[in-house]
Amino acid sequence: MKPIIEENLGLCTMVVKYLKWKNPNSIMKIEKNTIVKFDSSKRLCKTKSFSNTYAHFHRTKPHRICIKQKILGEPIMLKTGLTRNDPKRVWLNGNFALVELMCHELGHHRTKGHGKKFHEKYNDLLGQMSILFISGEFYRVFR
């Protein structure tokens, strides 16, 4: 059995590949090191500020998403929202938390900050993945 961190990293990679398949022109090229753990990939993830986030999208090519290793462990508990003071923030856990995190990071591809274009892309990607959860297809497709 795979360690839980590797299993969850694999799930994040599968989610990104699925979204790339569904949205070929909206998602960057997916390669071996597109989704990486931050702690073990410092040479791949060159960022100075990583303290207040769960993951980071690299705008430089090749595009990459670095995820904090502790986020990939159990229990997976992530707080949504774009700012600490956002009244709409809620706690997510389990697989849906990882899916939401990947949709958020993918929303940064070809957008700047958390503006209107980011929200449109993020909401579209999250909506596609939510349908899989609601229908029960997620666990057939991803496990």
Buried (B, 14 or more C-beta within 10 A) or exposed (E): EEEEBEEBBBBBBBBBBBBBEEBEEBBBEBEEEBBBBBBEBEEBBEEEEEEEBBBBBBEEEEBBBBBBBEBBEEEBEBEBEBEEEEEEEEEBEEBBBBBBBBBBBBBBBBBEEBEEEBEEBBEBBBEBBBEBEEEEEBEEEBE
